C-alpha cells in the first residue's frame, strides 16, 4: 500500500479528477463484429497549442502483477478447457512474447468498451463483470464473461478484455464503472457486489473501500493468509516454471490483525481551490491521487494512533505555512516510564513504556524480545513489533537447525560465523548472535553501520562487528571460511542486483537465508541463481556442479504476515549448499 505501509506512494490510476472528464462525449462505434479503438484518453498535460494531449496506453506503464495474473488465468483456463484436445501448445495470445509484438499492441491498444477517462459517458461505462482471479496486489481480475463463457472464448483461442477491480473477491459478480484503459485491461471502480463470495466479511474500518492503505479487510484473517501463501507460490511460478512445484509453508500470522503498525505517514496536498481548514490529511484515495481525510487508522498501534491525532492538529494549525503539502511521520518508540526523554541504555525492556515521536530527526527505541534497537525515526525498521520475536526467532532457529545437522552428519563444527548483508540497524545479526563465534554485518550506509554497532554495545554484545562495505565488493572484508559461514540477506523491495548475487555465489556460504518484503523480486533473484546453475530443481544437480561451484537446494519457503489487512507479505527462503 502507500503511506500505511511505509512504501512509496503508488502511481495514480487516474490521471485527473473525474470532474475534468464528465463533459467529454463518447464517439459512436458502429459494427460490433470487430474490435474497434475507443476515443483516446485525456490527461491534464497540454501541448503547445493549449489543447490536451491524447494519452496512449503503454506496456511500460502497465502493472506487471496484473499482466502476470491475466496470463496465468488464461493459460490455466486453456489447459483445463483443452484437456482432451490435441493442441497442447498454449496460444501466444494468452502470453505474448517478443515474436508477436504487433499482435499484442493491436489488441492492447484497442479496448472494446468506453471508459470515463477516455471520454465515455458515465452511463456507458457501467458493466456487470465476473471476478475470475486476484492479482498479487489484491485486485480482482474480471471479465464480462462468466466462467463457462470465458472457457468457450479461451477454447476458441480468443482473448477477453479484462477489468481490474479493487475490493472484490474471486467468484463474485459485481457492478463496476470503467475508469481508465491500460495495456490490455481497464482499471475500474467497484459500484456494488451482486453475488458475494462466502469469504467476504464486513470490513471494520469506516474508510475501507476508499482508502488505498488496506486492500483485504473484506476477507477474514484465515482467507488473507491463504491469499498471501498463493501469492508467494505465484511469484515463484512466474519467476521460473521450474519453481511451480516448490512447497510453500503456511503463512505465520501476526499476533495482532489490527493495532500492529508502529509507523504511519499521513500526508496532504495543498490545492488552490481548497480552504486551508478543509485540507484533507490522511492517505491516498484508491485509484486516485487525491487524499482522503482520515482521522484514525485502525492498523496503527495505540501510541501511533494518539500520535496521528496530534500530528493532524499540528498540521492544521500550521497549514498556512505550507505551499505544496507535506508527508507527516508518526512513529512508535519505547521510553522510560515517567521520563520520555530519559536514556534507555541501562533500563530493562520490561520497564519501558510506549510513546510516539513526530520529528523525523528524533531517535526511537524498538524492542524485540529482550533486545533494544535505537535508530533515527526516518530510517527503515520493521513496522510490526508484535511479530518480530517470532520473525527473528525463525531465522535464528533455521540457522541453528542446519548447524546442528552439519555437526551430526559431517562432524565439522557446524556454522560458526554469520554475515548479515543489508544489515541496517543490525536486527538479524544481533538477534542471532548468541549461537555464533563471530557476526559481521555489512552495509553501504554509514548511518546504519553506526546504529548497528551502537545497538550491539547497548545490549552488551561483543561478537558483532558491523562494517561499511562497497556495493561492488561487498564480501571483500570477509575472511571466514564459507564452509562454516551463513549469510542472511534482507534487501529492499526491489531485491538484490546481479552483481551482488554473483559475489554471493562466488563466496559460496554454507547456508543463505533470504528475507524479502518484495517476494516477486526474491523469486526473480533465486531464478537468476538458477540460471547460473546454482540452484537444484527437482533433485537434479547441474552438470557444472563442482566443489568450487556453489550449488544450493531450496530447503524451505516460509511466509510471514507482517502487514495484516494489506496484500504485503514477507517471505523467508532458506538455501543450503550441497
N, C-alpha and C positions, 0 to 999 in steps of 0.2 A: 504494500500500500504506500501511500505517500507519507505525509508527516507523521502519522501514527506509528510507523514502523522505523522511522529514522532513515528511510531510503530517500532517494531524490524524488522530487515531485514528478509524476508521470507526465508524458506528453499528452496534451489535450486530445480528446476525441472530437471535440467541437472546435472549429477554427474561429467561430464568432458567436455572439449571443443569438438566441432564437429570434429576437425582435428584429434583427438585421435581415432576416430572410423571409418573414411572414408575407411580405408583399410581392415576393417572386412568384412567377406563374409557370407552371409546368407546361412543357410543349406537348402537343398531341402526338401520340405514337400510333401509326397505322400499321396494320399487319402484325398478327401475333405469332406467325409461324417462325420468324427469325428473331434471334437475339439482337436487339437494337440498342443504340447508345442513348442514354438519357442526357438531359442538359448537364453541362459541366458544373461542378460545384463552385461556389464562390468563396472567397476569403477577403479579409479586410485590406490586404496589400493592394495598392493601386499602381497602375502603370503610368507612363509619362504623360498620358492624356487625361489622367484623373479618373479613369474607369477601373473597375475591379478586374483583377487578373483572374483568369479561369484556373481552377485547380484540377490537376490530373493525378489520379492515384498512381503511386509509385511503389514498386516492390520493396525498395529500400526503406520505406516508411511503414510497411506493414508490421503487425505484431507477429513475430516468429512463432510464439506459442500458439496463436490462433491458426496459422498456416500448418503447423505440425498437427494440431488437433483435427483439422479438416482432412488432411492427408491420411492420418491414421483411421479416422472414421470411415472414409470412402474405401480405403484399401481393405479394411476388415469387413465392411458390408459386401464388397465384391467377393471376397473369399467365401463368405457364408452363402451368398446367393449363387455363386458359381461352383458350389461343392461338387455337383455331378457333371459339370461341363468339361469339355476337352481343352478349353482355352485356360491355361494356368497362369499366364503372364498378366500381371496387373496392368490395366490400360494406363498409358502415360498420362492421360488427362486426370488421373487420380493422384498424381505425384510428379508433376513436370520436372524435367531436368534440362540441362543445357542444350539438349538436342532438339527441343521444341520451344524455343523462346518466343517465336512468333505466335504459335498457337496459344501459349499461355497468356501473352499480352492481349491477344484478340478477345479472349474470354474475360480476363480480369479487369479490363478497362471498359467493359460493356455491360454494366448491371441492367437487368431486365425490368427493374422497378424504380419508381421515383424515390427520392429521399428529401427530407426537409431542407438540408443544407445544399441540395443540388437543385433548388428552385421548385421542388414539389409542393403542391397544395397539401395542407395538413390532412385533409380528409382522404387524399390519395396515398398517404404514407402509412396508413394503419393496416396491419395484417394480423391474421391468426397464424401462428407457427408452432411447430413441434420441436422440442428440445431433444436432440439425439445424443449429445456428448457434452463434456465440460472441458474447458481449456485449463491449462496449468494455473492461470490467474483467477479461476473460479467463475468464468463467464460461460454462459450456455452457447453451444454450437447448434443452431436451429435452422430448419428449412420449412417451406410451406407444405412440403410433402410429409405425410405421416410415415411410420416405419415401413409399412407394406409398399406404399407408393415410392418411397425412396429406394427400396430394394429393386423394384421393377426398373426405375430410372437407371440405377447403377448397373443392373444386369445388361441393359442396352448400351452400356459404355457412355452414358451421358452424365455430365457433372451438374449438380444442382447449385443454385445460388444460395449462399449461406448468410444467415443473420447472426451477429454476436450480441448476446443479450445478458446484461448483469442481473444478479439476484434471482436467478431461476435454478431449477434442478433438472437433471436428466429424467426424461419420461414425461415432463409436464407439457401441457398445451397452454400457450399464453397469447395474449394480445400485445402487440408491440407497435412502436412508431419508428420507422426507418429514419435515421438522422444523417448519416454520413457514409459515403461509399469509400471503401478501401480496396486493396488489391485482391479481388476475388471474393469479397464479402462486404457486408454492410453493417455498420455499427447501429444499434437500435436502443431505444428506451423501453423499459417494461411499463405497460399500462395496467394490465390485470392478469391474474392467473385464472385460467378457465378450468383446467384439470390439474389438481395438485398431486405432487409426489407424496407418498406416505412418509417420506423422510422430512418433509417440511414442518417446521415449528414456527411459532410466533417469536419474532426477534424481540428481545427485551429492551433494546435501545430505541429511543424515540427518533433518532436520526438515521437509523439503518434504512437503506433503500435510497438515500440521498447522499449521505457522506461516503466518500471514497475510501475511508480508513479501513473499514471491515467489509469483507465480501461474503462471509459464511455464517453470519448469525442466524440465518433461516434454516440451518442444518444442526441437528443435535450433535453433541460433542463426539459421540462414537462415530457418527457419519462423517464428521470432519476428519477424524483420524484415518478412516479408511480412504477418504478422498486424497489425503496427503500421501498415504502409502502408495496409492495408484499413481500419483503424480511422480513419485520417485521411480517407480517401475517404468513409467512412460519416458522419463528423461533418459534413462539408460538405454531403452529400446531405440529411441530416436538417435542417440549418440552412436550406437552401433547395433545392427541386427544380431550380432553375436552375443549381445548382453541381454537379449529378450528373455532368456531362461533364468537369469540370475534371481536368487531368492532374496526378498526384501523382508526384514523383520517387521513385526507390528510396531506402529509408532508409539514411543513412550510419551505419555501425556503430561501436560503441565499440571502441577498440583492445584493451580488456580486458573479456571477458564476465563474469569474476569478479574479485574483489580490486580493484574500482574505486572503491568508495564511501568518501568522505572524512569522512563524518559518520554516526553511528548514535545512536539514542536509546532504548536498552532501558529497560524500566520494570517496576514490580512493584506489587502491591496487598497490603495487609495484611488478612487475614481472621481473624476471631475463632477459628475452628476450626483454624487452621494454625500450628504452632510456628514461631518466627522462623527457626530453622535450615533449615526446609523451604519457605520462601517462594520462589516461582518468580520469577526475574529474566530477562526476555527480551522477547518480542513476543507480541501477541495471538494466541490460537488462532483459526484460520479459522472464521468464523461464530459466534464467541462473544466474551464479554467477559473470560473468564479468560486469564491469562498463561501461556504455555508457557516453561518453563525452557530457556534457550538458552546454552550455554557458549561457542559460537563462531559467527560469522556469515561465510559464505564470500564475500559480496559486499563486505565491508569490506576496505580496504587492509591491508597488513601492520601498519602503525602503529596503525590503528584496531582491529584485532583484538587487538593487545597491550594497547591501552587498555581494550578491553571486558573483558579478563580482570582487569585491575587495578580497574576500576570495580565489577565484581561482588564482588570481595574486599572492597573498601572498604564497599560497601553491606551486605554480610553482617556485617561487623564492627560496624556501627552500627545494625543492624536494630532494636534495642530503642528507638532514639531516634525512629523513625518511627511515626506514628499511622495514616496513611491511605495509605501507599505514596508513590511518587515516580517521576519520569521522570529518567533519568540522561542525561548528554551525553558523548559521546566524539567528538572532532574532531581530524583530522589537521592538523599545522602544519609549517612549514619553519623550521629553526633553524640557526645557525652550527655547524659541525662542532666538537664539543668544548666548546661553550658554549651550552647550551639556552636560557639567559636573556639571551643577548647581543643587541645591536642589529643588525637585518638591513638597515638603510637603505643602508649603503655596501658591502654584501657581494654579489658577483655571484651570480646564481641558481645557477650551477654549483657553488658552494661551500656550498650549503645542504643539509641532510640532513633526512629525515623524522622527526617525533616526534609526540606527541599531547598534548592537554590534556583535562582533565576538568571544569574550572571554567568555567561559562557566562560568568563575568565576565572570563575571560582573553582576550587578544588572540591571533589566529592570523595566520599569513602563508601565502598561497597563491601559487603560481607558474603563470603562463600564458605559455609561451614564455620570453622573457627579461624579462617584466614581473612585478613583485611587487605583491601586494594585501594590505593589512592591514585587519582588521575584527574586531569582537567575536565570540567563539566562538558566542554565542547568535543572531547575526544571520544573514540569508539570504545564501548564496552558492552557486553551482552546485556540486553534490557529486560530480562525476565529473571529476577533474582531467585524466585521461588523454585525454579527448576535447575539452577546452576549446580547445586550439590550433586544431583543425580547425573547431570550432563558431564561435569568434570570427573565424577566418580566412575562413569562408564569408561572414559578414556584411560583412567588410572587402572581399572580392573582389566581392560583389554591388554594393556602393556604388561601387567603382572601375570596374566594368564599365559601369554606367549613366552614370557621369560621363564616361567616355571616349566613350560612344555619343552623348551630348548634344553634346560638343565636336566630334565628327566630323560629325554630321548638322545641327547648328544653329549651330555656331561661336559659342557663347555663354559659354564658360568653364567649363561643366560644374558639378558640385556643389562648392561652396566651404565650406559650413557644415554642421555636424551637430548635431542636437538629440537628446540621449539622455534620453527621458522614462522615468519609473520607473527612474532611473539607479542606485539602490542605491549600492554602493561604487565605481561608475564602470567596471564591467567593459567594456562595449561602447564607451563613449566613449573610454576610454584605449586600448583595443586597436585602435581605428580612427583615432586622432588624426592619424597621420602624413600622411594624404592630404587634410587639411582645413586651411583657414586658421584656423578657429575651431571649437571644440567647446563646446557648452553642455549641461550636464546639469541636469535638473530633478527634484526630489524633494519630498515633503511631510514627510520625516523629517529633523530637524536632525542626528541622529547619522549618518545615511547621507551627508548633504552634507559633514559634517566628514571622514568617512572618505575620500570620493571626492577631495576637494581635497588631503588629505594623501597619498593614493596617487599623484596626479599629480605632486606635488612630489618624493616619494621616488624616482620614476622619471625625474626631470629633464625633465618635460613642461610646457611653458609656454603651450600654446594651448588648454588645457582650463579651463573655469570652471563650477563646479557651484554652483547657487543653489537656495535654498528657494522653492518655488512653492506658491501656494494652489491646492488641488484644483479650485476653481471658476473659477480664472483662470490655468490652467496655462501659457498662452503669452503672458501679459501682459508679461513681461520680454524676450520675443524680438523683436529689431529687425532680423533678417536678411531678405533677400528670399526669399519662398517658392520662386521660380524656381530659385534656386541652393542650396536647402536640402534636406537629407534628414532624416527623423525615424526614429529607432529606438525602438520601444516594447517593453517586456518586463514586462507587468503580472502581478499574482499570478494564481493558478489560476482565480479567479472571473472573470477578464477585465477589460475596461475598462467604464466606465459610459457611458450615452448622453450624459451631459454632457461627458465628456472627448472622445468621438468627434465630437460636434458642434463642439467647439472645434478639434479636429484638422482637420476638413473646412473649417471657416471660415478657418483659417490656410492650408491647401492646399499643403503642401510638394510638391516635385517627385517625391520618392521616399519611400515609407513601408516600413520593414522591421519586420514584426510578428512578434515572437518569443513563443512561448507554451508553457507547460507544461500548460495546460488547453486541448486542441485543440477540444473542443465549444464552449467559451466564445469562443475565437478565431473559429471559424466563425460563431457567433452574432453576434459584433461585426461581421464583414465582411458578413453578411446584413443587419445594421442599416444599414450604409453603403449597401448595395444598395437598401434600401427608401427611402433618401434620394436615389436616382438618382445615387449617387456611384461605382458600380461597373459597368463594362461587362461584359455577359454575352453570349457567342457573337458578339462583334464588334458588337453593337448599342449605339450611343451613345444614352443617354437624351435625350428631346426637350428636357429642361430644361437640357442642357449648354450652357455659355457660357464665355467667358474668365474670368468672375467666379465660376463654379460649378465646383469641383474635381471631376473625374471621373477614376477610376483603372481600369486594367486589371490583372488578376491575372497578373503576369509569371512567377511561379514559386512552387511549393509544395514545400518541401524538409524532410522529417522527419529527425530525428537520434535515435539510440538512446542516450540518456544513462543509461538505467537498465535494462540487460540483466537478464533473468530476471523482470522485472515487466511489467505492462501499460502502464506510463507511457511516453510518447513526447513529445519536444519537437518543435515544428514552426515553421518559418520561412516566412512568406509575404511576397513582395516585391510591392508595389503601385506602379505607375508612372503618374504623371499624364499624361493625354493633352493 
